């Protein structure tokens, strides 16, 4: 499987798992479906970008750092624009799992993904 496709699949699966962890925050249970959908989209985008980085650089360090940076950035933006009812933000609850999605997607894309065959 190519690095980009592996990043896409893994990012989607981990994004769903990330969204489902919101169930442990009782205040957001009424909107759990939208959280899972948003986390899935965030995971898909993170996985694709991590896969592209892994494909272009062929470096485990850059793939992991790039995936982590993308996951961190997207998660921070979601946390920043989603205040809770008291005006605070769920930074740790959103940024930590989103960053882990990027880190894992970057690592797996580089370590287990395959480069496309080049035809002469």
Buried (B, 14 or more C-beta within 10 A) or exposed (E): BBBBBBBBBBBBBBBBBBBBBBEEBEEBEEEBEEBBEBBBBBBBBBBBBBBBBBBEBEEBEBBBBBBBBBBBBBBBBBBEEBEEEEEEBBEEBBBBBBBBBBBBBBBBBBEEBEEEEEEE
